[in-house]
């Protein structure tokens, strides 16, 4: 909120939620050894992670349901760019945005998390989109599916 105020952005709304496919309360922590946050939905995940205090408990919601409940179809059609960078959960967000992707055909920028198991899940989520999308890297060079790149940029075919 402070960042929005300092930059004079007044037409934004902040929601204290997490997107995912598990609709429950989750623990959100910020790692002192990494420059990002992590989300855990159970104590078993916390045991496997670094010993970090929980900063926030937030409700995890399905991204598509969240958008459909708050915006009408005409408003959703106006969405033309979606950036997904969720530290390895990108494939979950992507698979839960099918309705929106089919409705508005936005440009998609998706982090290609380098953990092999997660990378395979992301590629499995991206593959069906390649019928309607062209694939680029972050330098906007057209690439083949499965290329080793840090980010995938999917642009709707004309």
C-alpha positions as CSV (number, residue, x, y, z in Angstrom):
1,X,0.0,0.0,0.0
2,X,2.8,2.4,0.9
3,X,4.5,1.8,-2.5
4,X,1.2,2.6,-4.3
5,X,0.8,5.8,-2.3
6,X,4.4,7.0,-2.8
7,X,4.0,6.5,-6.6
8,X,0.6,8.2,-6.7
9,X,-1.3,5.1,-7.9
10,X,-4.9,5.5,-6.9
11,X,-6.8,3.0,-9.1
12,X,-5.3,-0.2,-7.7
13,X,-6.8,-2.4,-5.0
14,X,-4.6,-4.7,-2.8
15,X,-5.9,-8.1,-1.7
16,X,-4.2,-9.9,1.1
17,X,-4.6,-13.4,-0.5
18,X,-2.5,-16.0,-2.2
19,X,-3.4,-17.7,-5.5
20,X,-3.3,-21.5,-5.8
21,X,-5.4,-24.5,-6.3
22,X,-5.8,-25.3,-2.6
23,X,-8.5,-23.1,-1.1
24,X,-7.4,-22.8,2.5
25,X,-5.4,-20.7,4.9
26,X,-1.6,-20.7,4.1
27,X,1.5,-19.4,5.8
28,X,3.5,-16.8,3.9
29,X,7.1,-16.4,4.9
30,X,9.9,-14.2,3.7
31,X,13.3,-15.8,3.4
32,X,16.3,-13.8,4.7
33,X,18.6,-15.8,2.5
34,X,16.5,-15.2,-0.7
35,X,15.0,-12.1,-2.2
36,X,11.4,-13.4,-2.3
37,X,8.6,-14.9,-0.3
38,X,7.4,-18.5,0.1
39,X,4.0,-19.9,0.8
40,X,3.3,-23.1,2.8
41,X,-0.1,-24.7,3.4
42,X,0.9,-27.2,6.1
43,X,3.3,-27.8,8.9
44,X,5.1,-30.6,6.9
45,X,6.2,-28.1,4.3
46,X,7.4,-25.8,7.0
47,X,9.5,-28.6,8.5
48,X,11.2,-29.1,5.2
49,X,11.9,-25.4,4.7
50,X,14.3,-23.0,6.4
51,X,13.3,-22.2,10.0
52,X,11.7,-18.8,9.3
53,X,8.9,-17.2,11.2
54,X,5.5,-16.9,9.5
55,X,4.9,-13.3,8.4
56,X,1.3,-13.6,7.4
57,X,-1.5,-16.1,7.3
58,X,-3.5,-15.5,4.2
59,X,-6.4,-17.2,2.5
60,X,-5.4,-19.1,-0.7
61,X,-8.0,-18.8,-3.5
62,X,-8.4,-20.1,-7.0
63,X,-7.3,-17.2,-9.3
64,X,-10.0,-17.7,-11.9
65,X,-12.8,-17.9,-9.3
66,X,-11.4,-14.8,-7.7
67,X,-11.5,-12.8,-11.0
68,X,-14.9,-14.1,-12.1
69,X,-16.5,-13.1,-8.8
70,X,-15.2,-9.5,-9.0
71,X,-15.3,-8.7,-12.7
72,X,-17.8,-9.1,-15.5
73,X,-17.0,-10.7,-18.8
74,X,-16.4,-7.4,-20.6
75,X,-13.9,-6.3,-18.0
76,X,-12.1,-9.6,-18.1
77,X,-11.8,-9.4,-21.9
78,X,-9.7,-6.2,-21.4
79,X,-6.9,-8.1,-19.7
80,X,-4.2,-8.2,-22.2
81,X,-1.1,-9.1,-20.2
82,X,-0.5,-11.5,-17.3
83,X,2.9,-12.0,-15.6
84,X,3.2,-15.1,-13.5
85,X,6.2,-15.5,-11.2
86,X,5.3,-17.6,-8.2
87,X,8.6,-19.4,-7.4
88,X,7.7,-22.7,-8.9
89,X,3.9,-22.6,-8.6
90,X,3.5,-21.0,-12.0
91,X,2.0,-24.1,-13.5
92,X,-0.8,-24.2,-10.9
93,X,-1.7,-20.6,-11.6
94,X,-1.6,-21.2,-15.4
95,X,-3.9,-24.2,-15.3
96,X,-6.4,-22.3,-13.1
97,X,-6.6,-19.4,-15.7
98,X,-8.0,-21.4,-18.6
99,X,-11.2,-19.5,-18.8
100,X,-9.5,-16.1,-18.8
101,X,-6.8,-17.1,-21.3
102,X,-9.5,-18.4,-23.7
103,X,-11.6,-15.3,-23.2
104,X,-9.1,-12.5,-23.5
105,X,-6.0,-14.2,-25.1
106,X,-3.5,-12.1,-23.1
107,X,0.2,-12.1,-23.6
108,X,1.6,-14.4,-20.9
109,X,5.0,-14.0,-19.3
110,X,5.8,-17.0,-17.1
111,X,8.9,-17.7,-15.1
112,X,10.6,-21.0,-16.1
113,X,11.5,-22.3,-12.6
114,X,14.7,-24.3,-13.0
115,X,13.8,-27.3,-10.7
116,X,13.4,-30.2,-13.2
117,X,10.1,-31.7,-11.8
118,X,8.4,-28.3,-11.6
119,X,9.8,-27.4,-15.1
120,X,8.1,-30.5,-16.5
121,X,4.8,-29.6,-14.9
122,X,5.0,-26.0,-16.3
123,X,5.8,-27.3,-19.8
124,X,2.9,-29.7,-19.6
125,X,0.6,-26.7,-18.8
126,X,2.1,-24.6,-21.6
127,X,2.0,-27.2,-24.3
128,X,-1.8,-27.0,-25.1
129,X,-1.5,-23.2,-25.4
130,X,0.9,-23.5,-28.3
131,X,-2.0,-24.1,-30.7
132,X,-3.0,-20.5,-30.2
133,X,0.3,-18.9,-29.0
134,X,3.8,-18.4,-30.2
135,X,6.7,-18.9,-27.8
136,X,9.5,-16.3,-27.1
137,X,12.2,-15.9,-24.5
138,X,12.7,-12.7,-22.4
139,X,14.8,-11.1,-25.2
140,X,11.7,-11.6,-27.5
141,X,13.5,-14.1,-29.7
142,X,11.2,-16.8,-31.0
143,X,12.1,-20.2,-29.4
144,X,11.1,-23.8,-29.7
145,X,9.1,-25.5,-27.0
146,X,11.3,-27.0,-24.4
147,X,14.2,-24.5,-24.9
148,X,16.2,-23.7,-21.8
149,X,15.1,-20.1,-21.0
150,X,14.5,-18.2,-17.8
151,X,11.1,-16.9,-18.9
152,X,8.5,-18.0,-21.4
153,X,6.6,-15.2,-23.2
154,X,3.5,-16.5,-25.0
155,X,2.1,-14.2,-27.6
156,X,-1.3,-15.0,-29.3
157,X,-1.0,-16.0,-32.9
158,X,-2.5,-13.5,-35.3
